[in-house]
């Protein structure tokens, strides 16, 4: 799932989620798929992950949340979307 987010493979992410992939699984940096979607400017995937219940307040090992990651990487569209989500 995280690789699909890195590559902006929407359909692959959707198939994995439908098959039961853990939406909030963390990598060795504590990042979830949503963190990675925020790094790689994948707004559609971010929306998909949140629709599957992704925790948009999840912290990585540096205590950064997806909103922080989107802002750091200059992905304002995702940052604005996350701000609207709460």
N, C-alpha and C positions, 0 to 999 in steps of 0.2 A: 504494500500500500504506500509506504513512504517513497519507494522508487517511482511509483506511478505519479505521486505528487511532484517529485523532483522534475520529472520529464513532462509534466502537464498532460498525462495520459488520462483524460477524463473517463473514457469508457472502461479502461482497465480498473481505475479506482472504483467505479460504480459496480463492476462485476465482482471485485474483491469484497466490497462492503455487502453486496447481496449474498455472497457466499459465507459471510460471517466473520470477515476480518475485523480485528479489534480496532475500533476507530481511535482509541486513546493509547495504543501501544507506544511506549517510549523507546527511543534509540539510546545508545551509550552516552549521549549528551543530554538526555532527558527530554528530547524533542519529540513531539507527536507529529502525526501526518499534517495537522493543521499548522504547526510551526513551519514545516517544510513548504507547505502551500504558500505561506506568507513570505518565505524567502524567495521562492521562484515565481512570484506574481501570478499564482493560479487562483484567481477570484472564483471561477466556476467550481473548481475543486473545493475551495474553502466553503462555499455555499453548500456543496454536496456533503462535506464532512459534518457541517453543523446540522444539516437536516437529518443526519444519522446519529446525532447526539454528541458530537465532539465537544469536549470541554474547552471553550474558548478562553478560560481563565487558567489553564494548565501552565505550570511553571517548568522551565528547563533547569539544568543544574546551575545556571547563572541567575536564576530567578526571573528570567524573561518570559513574558506571556506572549501569545501570538500577536497581540496588538503591538507590543514593544518591537517584536521582530519585523513586522510590516513597516513600522515607522523607521527603524534603523536602516532597512533595505530600501527605503523610499517608495514603498508600494502603497501610495496614498489611497487608491481605490479600495484595497482590502482593509486598510486602517479605518477608513470611513464606514465601511460595512460593519466591521467589528464594533466600532463605537455605537452604531445604531442598535446592534444586538444587545448592548449593555455591558 
